[in-house]
Amino acid sequence: MLQICYARKRMVPDSLAIVSYGGPYPETPTAIKKAVSGGATALLVKEAVPGVPCIVVPKPLHTYARLCAHFRDMNPEVRSTAITGSIGKTTVKNMVDAVYKEKFRTITEPTNDNQPEVIGFTAQHLSSHIDRWIQEVAESIPESAKEMSLILKPNVVIITTIDNSHIGRLGGMDTIFDEIGDTTEFLSKDGVVILKKEEILPLEKLAGKRVVTVSVSDPSADYYAHEIEVKKDGLHFIVHEKDGSVQIHLKDIFAVHNVLNSLYAYAAGRHEGLSPEAIANGLGKFRTTGYRNNVYKSSDGKDVIYADCYNAVGRSIRAALDAAGQIPLSRDSKRIAVLGDIQELGEKAAGEHLNILQYVNQTCFDKVILQGEHFHAAADNFTFRSGMEVKCLDSTEDIVAELKPDLSKGNLFLFKASHASHLEDCIQRLWPRLFKEKEKEEQKLKTRWKFQILLP
């Protein structure tokens, strides 16, 4: 059977290759060359390429989605859950996977790959060996969410917190709302949209769809979390619903915003037929991975490393500061934060970074390192509170040199930034063994995923 591949990511010999689906990725000569050298039988393109068999269409992404949707339609028994929104998509996806595994055979891409190519690729490899497909959906490329919904035909759509992430690329909140809402376009007739009770989404996007709400502040929500406690072994809280309540324990997870993330997974699990007890058991097995809300102990067991440096908006930085500030330390230990710039804020960048510094001033951190032009500009003429040591640094070498004297002293190190800041390089340099363990962990997940989809 002919496979449809995206030239920039995964090429399979004798396949139809889509070279570009629009957005920021044009049909470049390099991408075309990669498709041809990778064994493409023909190219799906907007403009013909001399000397190469081509299928020319006005909208390659739309055609790609329709072709991949055909493969999806061949496996209607596989129910799918789509996770979209601005913040927390990957964490929620992994929580849903942990919950569903209590009853179903699942498939989910192991990283945060949430673009059309990975959704189309997975759709082509569904089989009777899979019960549930859990997929993160990007909101960062205009007009792509509807096409991804066409491929997924989701039975559940989870909309996580909506914020100004990618506003620089999308141009405004209206476009962000449109993209997120478009994920529900091809929701199944028995499907459900799960979102925060307090979330504001244009009602026309949800017209005629069943909506289930979750909340950590409004008891009228369908699923409400209360009695939230941060303890030495993680988060404890109670989820209340119409038919009763259940105790949840998120082990070794300290960021309180993960209570809301777990509510999304809880609601999805209930819609898919799991009992409260099974969901609680699944959430109890959930573990963060890599550089997302992950808390490590250094090899000598003395220091705590809070790694959350894959994505960032103002709200998530404040949440990370709060979470790291609540982790128990000895009296003589220091809390050290390394914060990198938020990307894609456009004209809102200056004000947002200044707001974060004002918040930092209210925390219990003893030392703060700021990386990036936006934080450096915000720090100029800003008065930090007495007793807080602040450094503005850029290079990995300078940050590592500044932090080395603080190692093995029982301190806590928070690394929070967008992926473009590459703060994970600092973690790799300071604690190389942790980095090697992370690589092994991620490779294990990727191997499992490749086995699931039966790659040739």
C-alpha positions as CSV (number, residue, x, y, z in Angstrom):
1,M,0.0,0.0,0.0
2,L,1.3,3.4,-1.0
3,Q,2.3,5.5,2.1
4,I,2.1,9.3,2.3
5,C,5.1,10.9,4.0
6,Y,6.2,14.3,5.0
7,A,9.7,15.0,3.5
8,R,11.1,16.9,6.4
9,K,10.4,14.2,9.0
10,R,9.8,10.6,8.0
11,M,10.5,9.2,4.5
12,V,9.6,5.7,3.4
13,P,10.7,4.3,0.0
14,D,8.1,4.2,-2.8
15,S,5.9,6.7,-1.0
16,L,4.0,9.8,-2.0
17,A,5.8,12.7,-0.3
18,I,4.2,16.0,0.7
19,V,7.1,18.6,0.6
20,S,5.3,21.4,2.4
21,Y,2.0,22.0,4.1
22,G,2.3,25.7,4.1
23,G,2.9,28.0,7.1
24,P,6.5,28.8,7.7
25,Y,7.8,25.8,5.7
26,P,8.0,26.5,1.9
27,E,8.7,23.9,-0.8
28,T,12.4,24.5,-0.7
29,P,14.9,22.7,-3.0
30,T,16.4,21.0,0.1
31,A,13.1,19.5,1.1
32,I,12.5,18.4,-2.5
33,K,15.9,16.8,-2.7
34,K,15.3,15.0,0.6
35,A,12.0,13.6,-0.6
36,V,13.5,12.3,-3.9
37,S,16.6,10.8,-2.2
38,G,14.4,9.2,0.4
39,G,12.7,7.2,-2.3
40,A,9.5,9.2,-3.0
41,T,7.6,7.8,-6.0
42,A,5.9,11.2,-6.5
43,L,5.6,14.6,-4.8
44,L,2.4,16.2,-3.5
45,V,3.1,19.9,-4.2
46,K,1.6,23.3,-5.0
47,E,3.9,23.9,-8.0
48,A,5.4,21.2,-10.3
49,V,9.0,20.3,-9.9
50,P,10.9,19.7,-13.2
51,G,12.0,16.1,-13.8
52,V,10.1,14.7,-10.8
53,P,6.6,13.0,-10.9
54,C,4.2,15.4,-9.2
55,I,0.6,15.7,-8.1
56,V,-0.1,19.4,-8.2
57,V,-2.9,20.7,-6.0
58,P,-3.8,24.2,-4.7
59,K,-3.7,23.1,-1.1
60,P,-1.3,20.3,-0.4
61,L,-2.2,20.1,3.3
62,H,-5.9,19.7,2.6
63,T,-5.2,16.9,0.1
64,Y,-2.8,15.3,2.5
65,A,-5.4,15.4,5.2
66,R,-8.1,13.8,3.0
67,L,-5.8,11.0,1.9
68,C,-4.7,10.2,5.5
69,A,-8.4,10.5,6.7
70,H,-9.1,7.6,4.3
71,F,-6.7,5.4,6.3
72,R,-8.3,6.6,9.6
73,D,-11.7,5.6,8.2
74,M,-10.4,2.1,7.7
75,N,-10.1,1.7,11.5
76,P,-13.3,3.2,13.0
77,E,-13.0,1.0,16.0
78,V,-9.9,2.9,17.2
79,R,-11.3,5.8,19.3
80,S,-9.2,9.0,19.4
81,T,-8.6,11.7,21.9
82,A,-7.2,15.1,20.7
83,I,-5.5,17.5,23.1
84,T,-5.1,21.1,22.0
85,G,-4.7,24.5,23.8
86,S,-1.8,26.8,24.7
87,I,-0.3,25.3,27.8
88,G,0.1,21.7,29.1
89,K,-0.8,19.7,26.0
90,T,2.1,17.2,26.3
91,T,1.6,16.6,30.0
92,V,-2.2,16.1,29.6
93,K,-1.6,13.7,26.6
94,N,0.7,11.6,28.8
95,M,-1.7,11.7,31.7
96,V,-4.5,10.5,29.4
97,D,-2.3,7.7,28.1
98,A,-1.6,6.6,31.7
99,V,-5.3,6.6,32.5
100,Y,-6.4,4.8,29.3
101,K,-3.8,2.1,29.9
102,E,-5.8,0.9,32.8
103,K,-8.3,-0.6,30.4
104,F,-7.1,-0.1,26.8
105,R,-4.3,-0.7,24.4
106,T,-3.1,2.8,23.5
107,I,-0.9,4.5,21.0
108,T,0.6,8.0,21.4
109,E,3.6,9.8,19.9
110,P,6.2,9.8,22.7
111,T,7.4,13.4,22.3
112,N,5.5,16.6,21.7
113,D,5.3,16.2,17.9
114,N,1.8,17.6,17.2
115,Q,2.0,18.7,13.6
116,P,0.0,17.3,10.6
117,E,2.7,15.0,9.4
118,V,2.9,12.9,12.6
119,I,-0.9,12.7,12.8
120,G,-1.2,11.6,9.2
121,F,1.7,9.1,9.7
122,T,0.1,7.5,12.7
123,A,-3.3,7.3,11.0
124,Q,-1.7,5.2,8.3
125,H,-0.5,2.7,10.9
126,L,-3.6,2.1,13.0
127,S,-4.7,-1.5,13.4
128,S,-7.0,-3.8,15.3
129,H,-4.2,-4.1,17.9
130,I,-5.0,-0.6,19.1
131,D,-8.0,0.6,21.1
132,R,-7.3,4.2,21.8
133,W,-5.2,6.9,20.0
134,I,-4.2,9.9,22.0
135,Q,-2.8,12.8,20.0
136,E,-1.6,16.3,20.8
137,V,-2.7,18.9,18.2
138,A,-0.8,22.1,17.5
139,E,-2.5,25.5,17.4
140,S,0.5,27.3,16.0
141,I,0.0,27.0,12.2
142,P,-3.0,28.9,10.7
143,E,-5.7,26.7,9.1
144,S,-4.0,23.4,10.1
145,A,-6.1,22.4,13.1
146,K,-9.2,21.7,11.0
147,E,-7.2,19.4,8.7
148,M,-5.8,17.5,11.7
149,S,-9.3,17.1,13.1
150,L,-10.3,15.7,9.7
151,I,-7.6,13.0,10.1
152,L,-8.2,12.3,13.7
153,K,-12.1,12.4,13.7
154,P,-11.8,12.6,17.5
155,N,-14.2,11.1,20.0
156,V,-12.8,13.4,22.8
157,V,-11.3,16.8,22.4
158,I,-9.5,18.3,25.4
159,I,-8.9,22.0,25.4
160,T,-6.2,22.9,27.9
161,T,-5.5,26.5,29.2
162,I,-5.6,29.1,26.4
163,D,-3.0,31.8,26.5
164,N,-0.9,34.0,24.3
165,S,1.6,31.3,23.3
166,H,2.5,31.7,19.6
167,I,0.6,35.0,19.4
168,G,3.6,36.5,17.5
169,R,3.1,33.9,14.7
170,L,-0.7,33.8,14.7
171,G,-1.2,37.5,15.0
172,G,-3.9,37.7,17.7
173,M,-6.1,35.9,20.2
174,D,-8.9,35.6,17.7
175,T,-6.7,33.4,15.5
176,I,-5.6,31.3,18.5
177,F,-9.3,30.8,19.4
178,D,-10.1,29.8,15.8
179,E,-7.3,27.2,15.6
180,I,-8.1,25.7,19.0
181,G,-11.8,25.6,18.2
182,D,-11.2,24.1,14.8
183,T,-9.9,20.9,16.5
184,T,-13.5,20.1,17.3
185,E,-14.7,20.4,13.7
186,F,-14.9,16.7,13.0
187,L,-15.8,15.5,16.5
188,S,-17.8,12.3,16.5
189,K,-21.5,12.4,17.1
190,D,-21.0,10.8,20.6
191,G,-18.0,12.9,21.2
192,V,-17.3,15.4,24.0
193,V,-15.3,18.6,24.4
194,I,-13.5,18.9,27.8
195,L,-12.4,22.3,28.9
196,K,-11.8,24.4,32.0
197,K,-15.0,25.8,33.5
198,E,-13.5,29.3,33.5
199,E,-12.2,29.1,29.9
200,I,-13.5,31.6,27.4
201,L,-14.0,30.1,23.9
202,P,-16.3,31.6,21.3
203,L,-19.6,29.7,21.7
204,E,-20.1,29.2,17.9
205,K,-17.1,26.8,17.9
206,L,-18.9,24.5,20.4
207,A,-22.5,24.9,19.0
208,G,-24.2,21.5,19.1
209,K,-21.4,19.8,20.9
210,R,-21.5,18.2,24.3
211,V,-19.2,20.1,26.7
212,V,-17.8,18.8,30.0
213,T,-16.1,21.2,32.4
214,V,-13.4,20.8,35.0
215,S,-12.2,23.2,37.6
216,V,-10.0,23.7,40.7
217,S,-12.0,26.7,41.8
218,D,-15.7,26.3,40.7
219,P,-17.6,23.5,42.5
220,S,-20.3,23.7,39.8
221,A,-18.0,22.1,37.2
222,D,-18.6,18.5,36.2
223,Y,-15.3,17.5,37.7
224,Y,-14.0,19.6,40.6
225,A,-10.7,19.2,42.5
226,H,-10.5,20.4,46.1
227,E,-8.5,19.8,49.3
228,I,-5.3,20.2,47.3
229,E,-2.1,19.5,49.3
230,V,1.6,19.6,48.4
231,K,3.4,17.0,50.4
232,K,6.9,15.5,50.3
233,D,5.7,12.7,48.0
234,G,3.8,14.9,45.6
235,L,0.3,16.3,45.1
236,H,-2.8,15.0,47.0
237,F,-6.3,16.1,46.2
238,I,-9.9,14.9,45.9
239,V,-11.9,14.9,42.7
240,H,-15.6,15.4,43.1
241,E,-18.2,14.5,40.5
242,K,-22.0,14.0,40.5
243,D,-21.8,10.4,41.6
244,G,-19.2,10.7,44.3
245,S,-15.5,11.5,44.9
246,V,-12.1,9.9,44.8
247,Q,-8.7,10.6,46.3
248,I,-5.8,11.3,43.8
249,H,-2.1,11.2,44.4
250,L,0.3,12.5,41.8
251,K,3.6,11.0,42.9
252,D,6.7,13.2,42.9
253,I,4.8,16.0,41.1
254,F,4.7,19.3,42.9
255,A,3.4,21.9,40.4
256,V,-0.1,22.6,41.5
257,H,-1.3,23.4,37.9
258,N,-1.0,19.6,37.3
259,V,-4.1,19.2,39.4
260,L,-6.0,20.8,36.5
261,N,-4.1,18.8,34.0
262,S,-5.1,15.6,35.8
263,L,-8.8,16.7,35.8
264,Y,-8.7,16.8,31.9
265,A,-7.5,13.2,31.9
266,Y,-10.0,12.2,34.6
267,A,-12.9,13.6,32.6
268,A,-11.6,11.8,29.4
269,G,-11.3,8.6,31.3
270,R,-14.9,8.8,32.7
271,H,-16.2,9.5,29.2
272,E,-14.4,6.4,27.8
273,G,-15.9,4.2,30.5
274,L,-13.2,3.9,33.2
275,S,-14.2,3.9,36.9
276,P,-12.9,6.6,39.3
277,E,-10.7,4.0,41.0
278,A,-9.1,2.9,37.7
279,I,-8.4,6.5,36.8
280,A,-6.9,7.3,40.2
281,N,-4.7,4.2,39.7
282,G,-3.6,5.4,36.3
283,L,-2.8,8.9,37.4
284,G,-0.8,7.4,40.3
285,K,1.4,5.7,37.8
286,F,2.0,8.9,35.7
287,R,5.5,10.2,35.7
288,T,6.9,13.3,34.1
289,T,9.7,12.8,31.6
290,G,12.6,14.8,30.2
291,Y,12.6,18.6,30.7
292,R,8.9,19.1,31.4
293,N,7.9,19.6,35.0
294,N,10.5,17.0,36.0
295,V,12.1,16.9,39.4
296,Y,15.5,15.1,39.7
297,K,17.9,14.4,42.5
298,S,21.6,15.0,41.6
299,S,23.8,11.9,41.5
300,D,25.1,12.5,45.0
301,G,21.6,13.0,46.3
302,K,22.2,16.5,47.6
303,D,20.7,18.9,45.1
304,V,17.2,19.1,43.6
305,I,16.9,19.9,39.9
306,Y,13.5,21.2,38.7
307,A,13.7,20.9,34.9
308,D,10.9,22.7,33.0
309,C,12.6,24.2,30.0
310,Y,10.8,23.0,26.9
311,N,8.0,25.6,26.6
312,A,7.1,28.8,28.5
313,V,4.5,31.5,28.8
314,G,4.1,33.9,31.7
315,R,1.6,31.8,33.5
316,S,3.7,28.6,33.3
317,I,6.8,30.5,34.6
318,R,4.9,31.7,37.6
319,A,3.5,28.2,38.2
320,A,7.0,26.8,38.0
321,L,8.3,29.4,40.5
322,D,5.5,28.5,42.8
323,A,6.0,24.7,42.5
324,A,9.8,24.9,43.0
325,G,9.2,27.3,46.0
326,Q,7.1,24.7,47.8
327,I,9.6,21.8,47.6
328,P,11.0,21.1,51.1
329,L,14.7,22.0,51.6
330,S,17.0,22.2,54.6
331,R,17.3,25.6,56.4
332,D,20.7,26.4,54.8
333,S,19.8,25.5,51.3
334,K,19.3,28.1,48.5
335,R,16.6,28.2,45.8
336,I,18.2,29.2,42.4
337,A,16.1,30.0,39.3
338,V,17.5,30.2,35.8
339,L,14.8,31.9,33.6
340,G,15.0,32.2,29.8
341,D,13.1,34.4,27.4
342,I,9.5,33.6,26.3
343,Q,9.4,33.4,22.5
344,E,6.8,34.5,20.0
345,L,5.2,37.2,22.1
346,G,5.7,40.0,19.5
347,E,4.9,43.5,20.8
348,K,3.7,42.0,24.2
349,A,7.2,40.8,25.0
350,A,8.4,43.8,27.0
351,G,5.4,44.0,29.3
352,E,5.2,40.2,29.9
353,H,8.8,39.9,30.9
354,L,8.5,42.9,33.2
355,N,5.4,41.3,34.8
356,I,7.4,38.1,35.5
357,L,10.2,40.0,37.2
358,Q,7.6,41.7,39.5
359,Y,6.4,38.2,40.3
360,V,9.9,36.9,40.9
361,N,10.4,39.6,43.5
362,Q,7.6,38.1,45.6
363,T,9.1,34.6,45.6
364,C,11.4,32.9,48.1
365,F,14.3,32.5,45.6
366,D,17.7,33.5,46.7
367,K,19.4,33.7,43.4
368,V,18.0,34.4,39.8
369,I,19.9,34.1,36.5
370,L,18.2,35.8,33.6
371,Q,18.9,34.7,30.0
372,G,17.9,36.5,26.8
373,E,17.4,40.0,25.4
374,H,13.8,40.4,26.7
375,F,14.7,39.5,30.3
376,H,17.9,41.6,30.2
377,A,15.9,44.6,28.9
378,A,13.3,44.2,31.6
379,A,16.0,43.9,34.3
380,D,17.5,47.3,33.3
381,N,16.4,49.9,35.9
382,F,14.3,47.2,37.7
383,T,14.7,47.2,41.5
384,F,15.0,43.6,42.9
385,R,14.2,43.0,46.5
386,S,17.0,43.0,49.1
387,G,18.8,39.7,49.5
388,M,18.1,38.4,46.0
389,E,21.2,37.9,43.9
390,V,20.5,38.5,40.2
391,K,22.7,37.9,37.2
392,C,22.0,38.6,33.5
393,L,23.9,36.0,31.5
394,D,23.5,34.6,28.0
395,S,25.9,31.7,27.1
396,T,25.7,28.2,28.4
397,E,29.3,28.5,29.5
398,D,28.7,31.6,31.6
399,I,25.6,30.1,33.3
400,V,27.4,26.8,34.0
401,A,30.4,28.7,35.5
402,E,28.1,30.8,37.7
403,L,26.2,27.7,39.0
404,K,29.1,25.3,39.6
405,P,30.1,26.7,43.0
406,D,26.5,26.1,44.1
407,L,26.5,22.4,43.4
408,S,26.4,19.6,46.0
409,K,25.2,22.0,48.8
410,G,21.6,20.8,49.1
411,N,20.3,23.6,46.8
412,L,17.4,23.6,44.5
413,F,17.9,24.6,40.8
414,L,14.9,25.6,38.7
415,F,15.4,25.9,34.9
416,K,12.4,27.4,33.1
417,A,12.3,28.8,29.5
418,S,11.2,28.1,26.0
419,H,13.1,25.4,24.2
420,A,14.8,28.0,22.0
421,S,16.8,29.1,25.1
422,H,18.5,25.7,25.2
423,L,18.7,25.6,29.0
424,E,18.7,21.9,28.8
425,D,22.3,22.3,27.7
426,C,23.1,23.8,31.1
427,I,21.6,20.7,32.8
428,Q,23.5,18.4,30.5
429,R,26.8,20.1,31.4
430,L,26.2,20.4,35.1
431,W,24.7,16.9,35.6
432,P,25.8,14.7,32.7
433,R,24.5,11.5,34.2
434,L,21.0,12.8,34.4
435,F,21.1,13.7,30.7
436,K,22.2,10.2,29.8
437,E,19.4,8.7,31.8
438,K,16.9,11.1,30.0
439,E,18.2,10.0,26.6
440,K,17.7,6.3,27.5
441,E,14.2,7.0,28.8
442,E,13.2,8.9,25.6
443,Q,14.7,6.3,23.3
444,K,12.8,3.6,25.1
445,L,9.5,5.5,24.5
446,K,10.4,6.0,20.8
447,T,11.2,2.3,20.3
448,R,7.9,1.4,21.9
449,W,6.0,3.8,19.5
450,K,7.8,2.4,16.4
451,F,6.9,-1.1,17.5
452,Q,3.3,-0.1,18.0
453,I,2.8,1.4,14.5
454,L,4.6,-1.5,12.9
455,L,7.1,0.4,10.8
456,P,8.4,-1.5,7.8
